[in-house]
Amino acid sequence: MINEAIKRFKEIQKLPEAEKDKIYSVIDALVRDYKTKQAYL
């Protein structure tokens, strides 16, 4: 799984800055929502 994540992040690094910002925003939101959900279980 780590190798797959590394490959994905290497591909993301090749994208324009605006696209990277969008992807990182989505990742941040998913992690935030997951943590919030876990807090209420």
PDB file of N, CA, C and O in Angstrom:
ATOM      1  N   MET A   1       0.821  -1.192   0.000  1.00  0.00           N
ATOM      2  CA  MET A   1       0.000   0.000   0.000  1.00  0.00           C
ATOM      3  C   MET A   1       0.869   1.261   0.000  1.00  0.00           C
ATOM      4  O   MET A   1       0.535   2.248  -0.655  1.00  0.00           O
ATOM      5  N   ILE A   2       1.964   1.225   0.724  1.00  0.00           N
ATOM      6  CA  ILE A   2       2.852   2.386   0.780  1.00  0.00           C
ATOM      7  C   ILE A   2       3.413   2.685  -0.614  1.00  0.00           C
ATOM      8  O   ILE A   2       3.464   3.844  -1.028  1.00  0.00           O
ATOM      9  N   ASN A   3       3.831   1.646  -1.331  1.00  0.00           N
ATOM     10  CA  ASN A   3       4.383   1.856  -2.667  1.00  0.00           C
ATOM     11  C   ASN A   3       3.353   2.469  -3.603  1.00  0.00           C
ATOM     12  O   ASN A   3       3.689   3.331  -4.415  1.00  0.00           O
ATOM     13  N   GLU A   4       2.107   2.033  -3.499  1.00  0.00           N
ATOM     14  CA  GLU A   4       1.041   2.602  -4.329  1.00  0.00           C
ATOM     15  C   GLU A   4       0.835   4.077  -4.010  1.00  0.00           C
ATOM     16  O   GLU A   4       0.649   4.892  -4.914  1.00  0.00           O
ATOM     17  N   ALA A   5       0.867   4.416  -2.740  1.00  0.00           N
ATOM     18  CA  ALA A   5       0.695   5.810  -2.330  1.00  0.00           C
ATOM     19  C   ALA A   5       1.854   6.664  -2.853  1.00  0.00           C
ATOM     20  O   ALA A   5       1.646   7.781  -3.326  1.00  0.00           O
ATOM     21  N   ILE A   6       3.051   6.140  -2.765  1.00  0.00           N
ATOM     22  CA  ILE A   6       4.217   6.877  -3.252  1.00  0.00           C
ATOM     23  C   ILE A   6       4.100   7.119  -4.752  1.00  0.00           C
ATOM     24  O   ILE A   6       4.387   8.218  -5.227  1.00  0.00           O
ATOM     25  N   LYS A   7       3.682   6.104  -5.498  1.00  0.00           N
ATOM     26  CA  LYS A   7       3.505   6.262  -6.945  1.00  0.00           C
ATOM     27  C   LYS A   7       2.474   7.342  -7.242  1.00  0.00           C
ATOM     28  O   LYS A   7       2.672   8.167  -8.134  1.00  0.00           O
ATOM     29  N   ARG A   8       1.387   7.338  -6.504  1.00  0.00           N
ATOM     30  CA  ARG A   8       0.343   8.342  -6.714  1.00  0.00           C
ATOM     31  C   ARG A   8       0.854   9.745  -6.422  1.00  0.00           C
ATOM     32  O   ARG A   8       0.599  10.676  -7.187  1.00  0.00           O
ATOM     33  N   PHE A   9       1.569   9.896  -5.328  1.00  0.00           N
ATOM     34  CA  PHE A   9       2.075  11.228  -4.978  1.00  0.00           C
ATOM     35  C   PHE A   9       3.128  11.710  -5.973  1.00  0.00           C
ATOM     36  O   PHE A   9       3.229  12.910  -6.230  1.00  0.00           O
ATOM     37  N   LYS A  10       3.905  10.800  -6.528  1.00  0.00           N
ATOM     38  CA  LYS A  10       4.869  11.200  -7.560  1.00  0.00           C
ATOM     39  C   LYS A  10       4.132  11.719  -8.791  1.00  0.00           C
ATOM     40  O   LYS A  10       4.563  12.694  -9.406  1.00  0.00           O
ATOM     41  N   GLU A  11       3.031  11.079  -9.152  1.00  0.00           N
ATOM     42  CA  GLU A  11       2.233  11.541 -10.287  1.00  0.00           C
ATOM     43  C   GLU A  11       1.585  12.885  -9.984  1.00  0.00           C
ATOM     44  O   GLU A  11       1.520  13.761 -10.845  1.00  0.00           O
ATOM     45  N   ILE A  12       1.111  13.038  -8.765  1.00  0.00           N
ATOM     46  CA  ILE A  12       0.488  14.308  -8.365  1.00  0.00           C
ATOM     47  C   ILE A  12       1.503  15.440  -8.461  1.00  0.00           C
ATOM     48  O   ILE A  12       1.154  16.546  -8.873  1.00  0.00           O
ATOM     49  N   GLN A  13       2.744  15.182  -8.089  1.00  0.00           N
ATOM     50  CA  GLN A  13       3.774  16.218  -8.123  1.00  0.00           C
ATOM     51  C   GLN A  13       4.016  16.765  -9.525  1.00  0.00           C
ATOM     52  O   GLN A  13       4.520  17.878  -9.677  1.00  0.00           O
ATOM     53  N   LYS A  14       3.666  16.005 -10.535  1.00  0.00           N
ATOM     54  CA  LYS A  14       3.860  16.426 -11.924  1.00  0.00           C
ATOM     55  C   LYS A  14       2.749  17.360 -12.412  1.00  0.00           C
ATOM     56  O   LYS A  14       2.882  17.989 -13.462  1.00  0.00           O
ATOM     57  N   LEU A  15       1.671  17.447 -11.661  1.00  0.00           N
ATOM     58  CA  LEU A  15       0.528  18.253 -12.081  1.00  0.00           C
ATOM     59  C   LEU A  15       0.774  19.744 -11.830  1.00  0.00           C
ATOM     60  O   LEU A  15       1.643  20.124 -11.045  1.00  0.00           O
ATOM     61  N   PRO A  16      -0.014  20.575 -12.518  1.00  0.00           N
ATOM     62  CA  PRO A  16       0.068  22.020 -12.241  1.00  0.00           C
ATOM     63  C   PRO A  16      -0.328  22.311 -10.796  1.00  0.00           C
ATOM     64  O   PRO A  16      -1.079  21.556 -10.178  1.00  0.00           O
ATOM     65  N   GLU A  17       0.182  23.401 -10.280  1.00  0.00           N
ATOM     66  CA  GLU A  17      -0.032  23.767  -8.872  1.00  0.00           C
ATOM     67  C   GLU A  17      -1.515  23.833  -8.507  1.00  0.00           C
ATOM     68  O   GLU A  17      -1.906  23.377  -7.433  1.00  0.00           O
ATOM     69  N   ALA A  18      -2.327  24.386  -9.374  1.00  0.00           N
ATOM     70  CA  ALA A  18      -3.765  24.513  -9.082  1.00  0.00           C
ATOM     71  C   ALA A  18      -4.411  23.150  -8.923  1.00  0.00           C
ATOM     72  O   ALA A  18      -5.264  22.966  -8.054  1.00  0.00           O
ATOM     73  N   GLU A  19      -4.015  22.190  -9.755  1.00  0.00           N
ATOM     74  CA  GLU A  19      -4.572  20.841  -9.656  1.00  0.00           C
ATOM     75  C   GLU A  19      -4.105  20.145  -8.383  1.00  0.00           C
ATOM     76  O   GLU A  19      -4.879  19.442  -7.734  1.00  0.00           O
ATOM     77  N   LYS A  20      -2.849  20.341  -8.032  1.00  0.00           N
ATOM     78  CA  LYS A  20      -2.336  19.756  -6.787  1.00  0.00           C
ATOM     79  C   LYS A  20      -3.094  20.309  -5.594  1.00  0.00           C
ATOM     80  O   LYS A  20      -3.443  19.562  -4.679  1.00  0.00           O
ATOM     81  N   ASP A  21      -3.351  21.602  -5.594  1.00  0.00           N
ATOM     82  CA  ASP A  21      -4.089  22.222  -4.490  1.00  0.00           C
ATOM     83  C   ASP A  21      -5.468  21.594  -4.336  1.00  0.00           C
ATOM     84  O   ASP A  21      -5.915  21.341  -3.217  1.00  0.00           O
ATOM     85  N   LYS A  22      -6.139  21.343  -5.447  1.00  0.00           N
ATOM     86  CA  LYS A  22      -7.471  20.716  -5.400  1.00  0.00           C
ATOM     87  C   LYS A  22      -7.394  19.314  -4.804  1.00  0.00           C
ATOM     88  O   LYS A  22      -8.207  18.943  -3.957  1.00  0.00           O
ATOM     89  N   ILE A  23      -6.419  18.548  -5.252  1.00  0.00           N
ATOM     90  CA  ILE A  23      -6.267  17.173  -4.764  1.00  0.00           C
ATOM     91  C   ILE A  23      -5.965  17.169  -3.269  1.00  0.00           C
ATOM     92  O   ILE A  23      -6.561  16.400  -2.515  1.00  0.00           O
ATOM     93  N   TYR A  24      -5.046  18.019  -2.846  1.00  0.00           N
ATOM     94  CA  TYR A  24      -4.697  18.060  -1.425  1.00  0.00           C
ATOM     95  C   TYR A  24      -5.864  18.548  -0.566  1.00  0.00           C
ATOM     96  O   TYR A  24      -6.017  18.116   0.577  1.00  0.00           O
ATOM     97  N   SER A  25      -6.677  19.433  -1.104  1.00  0.00           N
ATOM     98  CA  SER A  25      -7.861  19.888  -0.374  1.00  0.00           C
ATOM     99  C   SER A  25      -8.842  18.746  -0.163  1.00  0.00           C
ATOM    100  O   SER A  25      -9.425  18.603   0.911  1.00  0.00           O
ATOM    101  N   VAL A  26      -9.016  17.940  -1.194  1.00  0.00           N
ATOM    102  CA  VAL A  26      -9.914  16.785  -1.084  1.00  0.00           C
ATOM    103  C   VAL A  26      -9.364  15.787  -0.066  1.00  0.00           C
ATOM    104  O   VAL A  26     -10.114  15.276   0.766  1.00  0.00           O
ATOM    105  N   ILE A  27      -8.081  15.510  -0.124  1.00  0.00           N
ATOM    106  CA  ILE A  27      -7.463  14.582   0.829  1.00  0.00           C
ATOM    107  C   ILE A  27      -7.635  15.101   2.255  1.00  0.00           C
ATOM    108  O   ILE A  27      -8.002  14.348   3.158  1.00  0.00           O
ATOM    109  N   ASP A  28      -7.370  16.382   2.448  1.00  0.00           N
ATOM    110  CA  ASP A  28      -7.526  16.981   3.783  1.00  0.00           C
ATOM    111  C   ASP A  28      -8.954  16.841   4.285  1.00  0.00           C
ATOM    112  O   ASP A  28      -9.173  16.528   5.455  1.00  0.00           O
ATOM    113  N   ALA A  29      -9.933  17.071   3.408  1.00  0.00           N
ATOM    114  CA  ALA A  29     -11.343  16.966   3.802  1.00  0.00           C
ATOM    115  C   ALA A  29     -11.696  15.527   4.161  1.00  0.00           C
ATOM    116  O   ALA A  29     -12.406  15.294   5.140  1.00  0.00           O
ATOM    117  N   LEU A  30     -11.218  14.569   3.394  1.00  0.00           N
ATOM    118  CA  LEU A  30     -11.502  13.165   3.691  1.00  0.00           C
ATOM    119  C   LEU A  30     -10.916  12.744   5.038  1.00  0.00           C
ATOM    120  O   LEU A  30     -11.573  12.059   5.822  1.00  0.00           O
ATOM    121  N   VAL A  31      -9.692  13.153   5.298  1.00  0.00           N
ATOM    122  CA  VAL A  31      -9.052  12.813   6.572  1.00  0.00           C
ATOM    123  C   VAL A  31      -9.788  13.490   7.728  1.00  0.00           C
ATOM    124  O   VAL A  31     -10.047  12.861   8.754  1.00  0.00           O
ATOM    125  N   ARG A  32     -10.123  14.764   7.562  1.00  0.00           N
ATOM    126  CA  ARG A  32     -10.860  15.496   8.599  1.00  0.00           C
ATOM    127  C   ARG A  32     -12.198  14.817   8.894  1.00  0.00           C
ATOM    128  O   ARG A  32     -12.556  14.610  10.053  1.00  0.00           O
ATOM    129  N   ASP A  33     -12.930  14.473   7.836  1.00  0.00           N
ATOM    130  CA  ASP A  33     -14.234  13.840   8.022  1.00  0.00           C
ATOM    131  C   ASP A  33     -14.111  12.471   8.681  1.00  0.00           C
ATOM    132  O   ASP A  33     -14.940  12.103   9.512  1.00  0.00           O
ATOM    133  N   TYR A  34     -13.090  11.725   8.316  1.00  0.00           N
ATOM    134  CA  TYR A  34     -12.881  10.412   8.922  1.00  0.00           C
ATOM    135  C   TYR A  34     -12.611  10.557  10.418  1.00  0.00           C
ATOM    136  O   TYR A  34     -13.174   9.825  11.232  1.00  0.00           O
ATOM    137  N   LYS A  35     -11.750  11.502  10.771  1.00  0.00           N
ATOM    138  CA  LYS A  35     -11.437  11.715  12.188  1.00  0.00           C
ATOM    139  C   LYS A  35     -12.678  12.145  12.963  1.00  0.00           C
ATOM    140  O   LYS A  35     -12.897  11.694  14.087  1.00  0.00           O
ATOM    141  N   THR A  36     -13.475  12.999  12.376  1.00  0.00           N
ATOM    142  CA  THR A  36     -14.707  13.447  13.031  1.00  0.00           C
ATOM    143  C   THR A  36     -15.657  12.280  13.234  1.00  0.00           C
ATOM    144  O   THR A  36     -16.250  12.130  14.303  1.00  0.00           O
ATOM    145  N   LYS A  37     -15.798  11.469  12.224  1.00  0.00           N
ATOM    146  CA  LYS A  37     -16.674  10.294  12.302  1.00  0.00           C
ATOM    147  C   LYS A  37     -16.197   9.356  13.412  1.00  0.00           C
ATOM    148  O   LYS A  37     -17.010   8.841  14.180  1.00  0.00           O
ATOM    149  N   GLN A  38     -14.895   9.134  13.498  1.00  0.00           N
ATOM    150  CA  GLN A  38     -14.347   8.243  14.516  1.00  0.00           C
ATOM    151  C   GLN A  38     -14.592   8.781  15.931  1.00  0.00           C
ATOM    152  O   GLN A  38     -14.778   8.009  16.871  1.00  0.00           O
ATOM    153  N   ALA A  39     -14.591  10.072  16.070  1.00  0.00           N
ATOM    154  CA  ALA A  39     -14.806  10.674  17.372  1.00  0.00           C
ATOM    155  C   ALA A  39     -16.204  10.407  17.915  1.00  0.00           C
ATOM    156  O   ALA A  39     -16.420  10.418  19.126  1.00  0.00           O
ATOM    157  N   TYR A  40     -17.160  10.166  17.001  1.00  0.00           N
ATOM    158  CA  TYR A  40     -18.547   9.974  17.416  1.00  0.00           C
ATOM    159  C   TYR A  40     -18.972   8.512  17.434  1.00  0.00           C
ATOM    160  O   TYR A  40     -20.145   8.216  17.659  1.00  0.00           O
ATOM    161  N   LEU A  41     -18.050   7.605  17.203  1.00  0.00           N
ATOM    162  CA  LEU A  41     -18.399   6.169  17.254  1.00  0.00           C
ATOM    163  C   LEU A  41     -18.286   5.612  18.648  1.00  0.00           C
ATOM    164  O   LEU A  41     -18.542   4.427  18.861  1.00  0.00           O
TER     165      LEU A  41
END
